[in-house]
Amino acid sequence: MSFSLSGRTALVTGTSGGIGQAIAIGLAEAGASIVAVSASNSNETVEIIRKLGGQAEQISADLSREEGLEDVFKQALGFYGSIDILVNNAGTIRRAPAAEHSSKDWHDVLDLNLNAVFFLSQLAGREMIRKGSGKIINIASMLSYQGGINVPGYTASKHAVAGLTKALANEWAGKGLQVNAIAPGYIDTRNTAPLIADEKRNKAILERIPAGRWGTPEDLKGPAVFLASSASDYMNGHVLCVDGGWLAR
C-alpha cells in the first residue's frame, strides 16, 4: 500500500509520447488521476489511461511561455480539486556546436527545460505547502553530470534542474513536501533518435551501458511511482539515476 496513489492527482508535463507518456500511464496504473499537459493537441495518453480504467484530462499548452503557466496550473487544479504530484518532464533539445549555437536555441531550451520547471514547481509548491504534503519529481539527465556533445543549452538546463531540485528540497522538506528528480540514462525516444541513427555514437553508447541496451520509457514507470508515493516520504533532494549502469562505468 505504500506505493498506492489512489485518491491522488498528478500533473505530468510533456505527455505526448516517450518518457512523459510512460510516467503518466504508470502513475495512473498505481491509482492516480492524471492531468496530462503537452504542446500537442493529441489525446493519446489520456485515451490510453481511460481505456485502462483510469481518470485523465488533457491540457494543451506551450509551457515555455511563462505568462501562461499560472492559467495552466489553475486549469489543472480545477479538474480534480487538488494537485498532489507534479512531474516536470516537458523538455526540448537543440543540437549544434557551441560556437554555432544560436541565441534563440539557447533561450528556447532554457525557457522550457528550466524556467517552466521552476515556475510550475513554485505554483504547485504553494498549494502543497498549504496542504502540508506533496511530491515534485523533476526529470534531470545524464547531462546533469556530464557535458555532452553539441548540446550546451540542454546540458546547462539539466545541471540546473539537479541543483534546483536540491534547493527546493532544502526549503520545503520541513513543510511536508518531497522534491526529487529522476535522471534517465540513454532512453529510446524521439529526442535520442539522432544518436540511435548515428552508427558510431550508438555503438559507443551501448558499449558503456552495463545493461547492454538502451532504456525504454517504461523503465521510468517504477521509479516515478516510487517517488510519487508514500514509500519515498523520507527521500528529499535526491537525483535518482535510471541508466542501466551508465554512470557506474
Kinemage of the C-alpha trace (Angstrom):
@kinemage 1
@onewidth
@group {chain A} dominant
@subgroup {mainchain}
@vectorlist {calphas} color= white
{ca met a 1} P 0.000 0.000 0.000
{ca ser a 2} L 2.989 2.328 0.396
{ca phe a 3} L 3.141 2.508 -3.389
{ca ser a 4} L -0.561 3.175 -3.951
{ca leu a 5} L -1.508 6.513 -5.491
{ca ser a 6} L -5.235 6.042 -5.062
{ca gly a 7} L -7.013 9.314 -4.348
{ca arg a 8} L -4.123 11.458 -5.553
{ca thr a 9} L -3.893 13.712 -8.593
{ca ala a 10} L -0.756 14.037 -10.694
{ca leu a 11} L 0.055 16.857 -13.096
{ca val a 12} L 2.502 15.494 -15.680
{ca thr a 13} L 4.053 17.668 -18.391
{ca gly a 14} L 5.326 16.600 -21.793
{ca thr a 15} L 2.929 13.682 -22.193
{ca ser a 16} L 2.560 13.454 -25.974
{ca gly a 17} L 4.901 10.463 -26.040
{ca gly a 18} L 8.107 8.977 -24.691
{ca ile a 19} L 9.035 9.340 -21.044
{ca gly a 20} L 6.168 11.692 -20.130
{ca gln a 21} L 3.550 9.394 -21.576
{ca ala a 22} L 5.017 6.345 -19.848
{ca ile a 23} L 5.198 8.098 -16.476
{ca ala a 24} L 1.620 9.380 -16.755
{ca ile a 25} L 0.397 5.858 -17.550
{ca gly a 26} L 2.481 4.369 -14.738
{ca leu a 27} L 1.083 6.805 -12.172
{ca ala a 28} L -2.445 6.086 -13.418
{ca glu a 29} L -1.838 2.339 -13.108
{ca ala a 30} L -0.888 2.997 -9.473
{ca gly a 31} L -4.243 4.741 -8.931
{ca ala a 32} L -3.601 8.424 -9.561
{ca ser a 33} L -5.871 10.717 -11.539
{ca ile a 34} L -3.823 12.376 -14.270
{ca val a 35} L -3.734 15.858 -15.738
{ca ala a 36} L -1.638 15.472 -18.883
{ca val a 37} L -0.048 18.622 -20.302
{ca ser a 38} L 1.657 18.849 -23.682
{ca ala a 39} L 2.199 21.255 -26.526
{ca ser a 40} L 0.441 18.768 -28.786
{ca asn a 41} L -3.322 18.540 -29.228
{ca ser a 42} L -3.059 14.749 -29.142
{ca asn a 43} L -5.236 12.999 -26.546
{ca glu a 44} L -3.424 9.678 -26.984
{ca thr a 45} L -2.107 9.479 -23.421
{ca val a 46} L -5.482 10.374 -21.930
{ca glu a 47} L -7.205 7.825 -24.148
{ca ile a 48} L -4.783 5.076 -23.109
{ca ile a 49} L -5.342 5.828 -19.422
{ca arg a 50} L -9.113 5.899 -19.804
{ca lys a 51} L -9.043 2.554 -21.653
{ca leu a 52} L -7.155 1.151 -18.680
{ca gly a 53} L -9.993 2.327 -16.444
{ca gly a 54} L -8.192 5.356 -15.062
{ca gln a 55} L -9.100 9.038 -14.872
{ca ala a 56} L -7.285 11.570 -17.033
{ca glu a 57} L -7.716 15.023 -18.501
{ca gln a 58} L -5.720 16.866 -21.184
{ca ile a 59} L -4.345 20.406 -21.326
{ca ser a 60} L -2.650 21.673 -24.478
{ca ala a 61} L -0.216 24.480 -23.707
{ca asp a 62} L 3.162 25.964 -24.600
{ca leu a 63} L 4.954 25.746 -21.251
{ca ser a 64} L 7.868 27.847 -22.488
{ca arg a 65} L 5.606 30.897 -22.165
{ca glu a 66} L 5.985 31.955 -18.536
{ca glu a 67} L 2.926 34.211 -18.668
{ca gly a 68} L 0.662 31.219 -19.391
{ca leu a 69} L 1.838 28.895 -16.631
{ca glu a 70} L -0.476 30.193 -13.913
{ca asp a 71} L -3.500 29.599 -16.144
{ca val a 72} L -2.288 26.068 -16.896
{ca phe a 73} L -1.958 25.313 -13.198
{ca lys a 74} L -5.356 26.796 -12.335
{ca gln a 75} L -6.969 24.724 -15.090
{ca ala a 76} L -5.229 21.585 -13.832
{ca leu a 77} L -6.328 22.297 -10.270
{ca gly a 78} L -9.910 22.692 -11.439
{ca phe a 79} L -10.247 19.147 -12.803
{ca tyr a 80} L -9.959 17.220 -9.537
{ca gly a 81} L -9.663 19.944 -6.879
{ca ser a 82} L -6.019 19.342 -5.939
{ca ile a 83} L -2.556 18.624 -7.299
{ca asp a 84} L -0.727 16.138 -5.090
{ca ile a 85} L 2.060 15.223 -7.509
{ca leu a 86} L 3.878 17.332 -10.088
{ca val a 87} L 6.124 15.705 -12.698
{ca asn a 88} L 8.184 18.269 -14.611
{ca asn a 89} L 9.039 16.233 -17.680
{ca ala a 90} L 8.478 18.602 -20.635
{ca gly a 91} L 11.720 19.491 -22.356
{ca thr a 92} L 13.467 20.143 -25.623
{ca ile a 93} L 16.948 19.763 -27.049
{ca arg a 94} L 18.790 21.677 -29.770
{ca arg a 95} L 21.926 20.133 -31.259
{ca ala a 96} L 24.662 22.443 -32.553
{ca pro a 97} L 28.343 23.035 -31.746
{ca ala a 98} L 28.778 25.647 -29.018
{ca ala a 99} L 30.440 28.107 -31.392
{ca glu a 100} L 27.389 27.941 -33.650
{ca his a 101} L 24.654 27.602 -31.009
{ca ser a 102} L 22.127 30.344 -31.719
{ca ser a 103} L 20.723 32.700 -29.120
{ca lys a 104} L 17.208 31.522 -29.988
{ca asp a 105} L 18.091 27.867 -29.434
{ca trp a 106} L 19.707 28.714 -26.096
{ca his a 107} L 16.697 30.638 -24.813
{ca asp a 108} L 14.153 28.143 -26.194
{ca val a 109} L 15.841 25.308 -24.299
{ca leu a 110} L 16.254 27.235 -21.034
{ca asp a 111} L 12.695 28.595 -21.143
{ca leu a 112} L 11.172 25.109 -21.271
{ca asn a 113} L 13.748 22.930 -19.528
{ca leu a 114} L 14.458 25.219 -16.579
{ca asn a 115} L 12.184 28.258 -16.288
{ca ala a 116} L 8.971 26.255 -16.696
{ca val a 117} L 10.232 23.732 -14.142
{ca phe a 118} L 10.816 26.433 -11.554
{ca phe a 119} L 7.606 28.377 -12.065
{ca leu a 120} L 5.370 25.282 -12.173
{ca ser a 121} L 7.129 23.987 -9.047
{ca gln a 122} L 6.516 27.342 -7.390
{ca leu a 123} L 2.810 27.237 -8.238
{ca ala a 124} L 2.443 23.627 -7.112
{ca gly a 125} L 4.649 24.215 -4.083
{ca arg a 126} L 2.404 26.975 -2.748
{ca glu a 127} L -0.616 24.669 -2.983
{ca met a 128} L 1.260 21.743 -1.433
{ca ile a 129} L 2.637 23.873 1.419
{ca arg a 130} L -0.910 24.970 2.185
{ca lys a 131} L -1.969 21.301 2.428
{ca gly a 132} L 1.192 20.198 4.208
{ca ser a 133} L 2.077 17.481 1.697
{ca gly a 134} L 3.085 16.939 -1.918
{ca lys a 135} L 5.529 15.326 -4.315
{ca ile a 136} L 7.511 17.099 -7.016
{ca ile a 137} L 9.515 14.997 -9.473
{ca asn a 138} L 11.830 16.741 -11.919
{ca ile a 139} L 13.306 14.969 -14.916
{ca ala a 140} L 17.050 15.503 -14.937
{ca ser a 141} L 19.506 13.693 -17.243
{ca met a 142} L 22.897 12.025 -17.536
{ca leu a 143} L 23.826 15.509 -18.702
{ca ser a 144} L 23.128 16.732 -15.191
{ca tyr a 145} L 26.534 15.117 -14.524
{ca gln a 146} L 28.354 15.281 -17.852
{ca gly a 147} L 28.959 17.822 -20.600
{ca gly a 148} L 27.641 16.011 -23.635
{ca ile a 149} L 28.487 16.906 -27.231
{ca asn a 150} L 26.877 19.737 -29.218
{ca val a 151} L 24.137 20.341 -26.618
{ca pro a 152} L 25.402 23.225 -24.415
{ca gly a 153} L 21.949 24.654 -23.686
{ca tyr a 154} L 20.462 21.274 -22.793
{ca thr a 155} L 23.430 20.408 -20.574
{ca ala a 156} L 23.228 23.743 -18.765
{ca ser a 157} L 19.493 23.299 -18.210
{ca lys a 158} L 19.818 19.770 -16.825
{ca his a 159} L 22.651 20.692 -14.453
{ca ala a 160} L 20.368 23.486 -13.245
{ca val a 161} L 17.403 21.119 -12.790
{ca ala a 162} L 19.502 18.935 -10.485
{ca gly a 163} L 20.529 21.981 -8.445
{ca leu a 164} L 17.001 23.365 -8.331
{ca thr a 165} L 15.722 20.013 -7.064
{ca lys a 166} L 18.093 20.231 -4.100
{ca ala a 167} L 17.345 23.899 -3.459
{ca leu a 168} L 13.575 23.328 -3.313
{ca ala a 169} L 14.011 20.238 -1.133
{ca asn a 170} L 16.052 22.279 1.355
{ca glu a 171} L 13.256 24.824 1.677
{ca trp a 172} L 10.214 22.566 1.524
{ca ala a 173} L 11.179 19.278 3.206
{ca gly a 174} L 10.153 20.664 6.588
{ca lys a 175} L 6.762 21.640 5.176
{ca gly a 176} L 5.757 18.094 4.229
{ca leu a 177} L 6.930 18.120 0.599
{ca gln a 178} L 9.352 15.814 -1.142
{ca val a 179} L 11.244 17.212 -4.125
{ca asn a 180} L 13.347 14.703 -6.044
{ca ala a 181} L 14.477 14.055 -9.603
{ca ile a 182} L 14.947 11.171 -11.995
{ca ala a 183} L 17.981 11.196 -14.267
{ca pro a 184} L 17.203 8.857 -17.161
{ca gly a 185} L 20.074 7.218 -18.951
{ca tyr a 186} L 20.019 6.741 -22.695
{ca ile a 187} L 16.337 6.141 -23.412
{ca asp a 188} L 14.954 5.291 -26.846
{ca thr a 189} L 12.731 8.326 -27.628
{ca arg a 190} L 12.289 10.965 -30.324
{ca asn a 191} L 14.928 13.141 -28.627
{ca thr a 192} L 17.583 10.438 -28.890
{ca ala a 193} L 16.684 9.276 -32.411
{ca pro a 194} L 19.669 11.133 -33.960
{ca leu a 195} L 22.044 9.267 -31.615
{ca ile a 196} L 20.496 5.899 -32.396
{ca ala a 197} L 20.740 6.649 -36.114
{ca asp a 198} L 24.436 7.534 -35.791
{ca glu a 199} L 26.099 4.118 -36.004
{ca lys a 200} L 29.349 5.247 -34.370
{ca arg a 201} L 27.682 7.082 -31.460
{ca asn a 202} L 25.132 4.309 -30.937
{ca lys a 203} L 27.915 1.707 -30.696
{ca ala a 204} L 29.937 3.845 -28.262
{ca ile a 205} L 26.896 4.408 -26.032
{ca leu a 206} L 25.925 0.730 -25.933
{ca glu a 207} L 29.483 -0.309 -25.117
{ca arg a 208} L 29.380 1.844 -21.973
{ca ile a 209} L 25.978 0.663 -20.676
{ca pro a 210} L 26.487 -2.422 -18.452
{ca ala a 211} L 22.879 -3.472 -19.093
{ca gly a 212} L 23.790 -3.759 -22.770
{ca arg a 213} L 20.714 -1.991 -24.117
{ca trp a 214} L 19.074 1.377 -24.489
{ca gly a 215} L 16.405 2.090 -21.906
{ca thr a 216} L 12.728 2.334 -22.747
{ca pro a 217} L 10.228 4.902 -21.453
{ca glu a 218} L 8.567 2.067 -19.497
{ca asp a 219} L 11.775 1.701 -17.459
{ca leu a 220} L 10.862 5.025 -15.807
{ca lys a 221} L 7.410 3.934 -14.584
{ca gly a 222} L 8.516 2.204 -11.378
{ca pro a 223} L 10.944 4.923 -10.232
{ca ala a 224} L 8.261 7.578 -10.844
{ca val a 225} L 5.648 5.660 -8.836
{ca phe a 226} L 8.164 5.240 -6.019
{ca leu a 227} L 8.968 8.959 -5.842
{ca ala a 228} L 5.281 9.895 -6.121
{ca ser a 229} L 4.171 7.543 -3.345
{ca ser a 230} L 4.477 7.480 0.437
{ca ala a 231} L 7.202 4.844 0.015
{ca ser a 232} L 9.625 7.746 -0.550
{ca asp a 233} L 8.439 10.034 2.257
{ca tyr a 234} L 11.934 10.351 3.784
{ca met a 235} L 13.659 10.926 0.447
{ca asn a 236} L 14.413 14.519 -0.458
{ca gly a 237} L 16.710 16.402 -2.788
{ca his a 238} L 17.842 13.193 -4.462
{ca val a 239} L 18.601 12.650 -8.155
{ca leu a 240} L 17.743 9.018 -8.901
{ca cys a 241} L 19.717 7.667 -11.861
{ca val a 242} L 17.901 5.120 -14.019
{ca asp a 243} L 20.643 4.439 -16.517
{ca gly a 244} L 21.386 0.734 -16.891
{ca gly a 245} L 24.663 1.375 -15.027
{ca trp a 246} L 25.973 4.109 -17.361
{ca leu a 247} L 27.408 6.265 -14.554
{ca ala a 248} L 28.973 3.246 -12.869
{ca arg a 249} L 31.401 2.779 -15.797
